[in-house]
Amino acid sequence: MALLTLVIGFWIIGILNRYIRKAIGKSGVDETLTKFLSSLVSTGMKIMLLLSVAAKFGINTTSFIAIFGALMVGIGMALNGSIGHLASGVMLMIFKPFKVGDLVNIGGDHTGTVEEINAFNTTLRTLDNKLIIIANSNVTGNTITNISGQGTIGVELTFGIGYNDSIDKARKIILEVGESCPYILKDPAQEVVVAELADSSVNLATRPFCDSKDYWDAYFYMQENVKKAFDAQGISIPFPQIDVHQN
C-alpha cells in the first residue's frame, strides 16, 4: 500500500502541477513566476507524500518533521537577503511596474532599458550599452520611474535665447523643427512656452510627444536641429560670462 501510494501520489502530483501551471499562466502572471510557483507547490506536495509513505512503513515521522522545520529555519536565516530579493522579484512579476523593453529609472541613479527580470535581480541596458544588474529588493525599495511604459512619451526640452532675441521668432523655429522631425507625433500638438526668465537667458520649454522607442532619436534630433535653425535665423544662445576689470 505504501509503494502504491507513492506511485499514485507522484502521478497525481504531476497532473496537479500541470494544471496549476496552466491556471497560473492563464492569469497573466509572468512565465518565470509561473515556473517558480508551480515548482514550489510540486516540491511541497512531494515532501508531504514522502512523509505519508514513511508513516505507512511504520517510520516515526515526528522527528523528521522537527528536523526539517529546524533545517528550514536555519536555511531561511542564512539566506535572509536572498529570500528578500526573491520576494521582491515575485512582487515585480505580480504587480508589473515595468516589463522587458521599457525604459526606466531606478532610484534616480540608474536609467536604462529593461533587459531581463529574474527571481533575484533585474538587468538594465544603458544607452552606452552597459549592463546594470540590480538586486530586486533594491528595485522595489527605491522610486521606480517607468519612462516609456505608456507607449508614448513627452520629450522634455529647454532652449535658452538672449534677452534681445524675439520670443515669437524662436517659438516659431522650435515648432517648425518639431514638425520636420520624423519621430514627433502630431497629436498631442507640440507647444512652446516661456519657462523662465533666467540670469542670462530667456528659457523656452517644449514637450513634443513621440513613441517610446523613438525617445532618444527625437531628443537628439531636436537638440541638433534647433541649434542649427537658431544659427541660421540669427537667434543667439547665451552662455555665462565673467567680466574681469583690473584697476
PEDA-V216129 format. One record per run of one state. SS is the DSSP state (@ for helix, = for strand, . for the rest). FROM is the first residue (numbers start at 1). LEN is the number of residues. If there is no record, write none. Layout:
ss = (SS SS)
from = (FROM FROM)
len = (LEN LEN)
This chain:
ss = (. @ . @ . @ . @ . = . = . = . = @ . = . = . @ . = . = . = @ .)
from = (1 2 27 31 57 62 79 80 96 103 107 110 118 121 126 131 136 141 144 147 152 162 167 181 184 185 192 198 202 212 234)
len = (1 25 4 26 5 17 1 16 7 4 3 8 3 5 5 5 5 3 3 5 10 5 14 3 1 7 6 4 10 22 14)
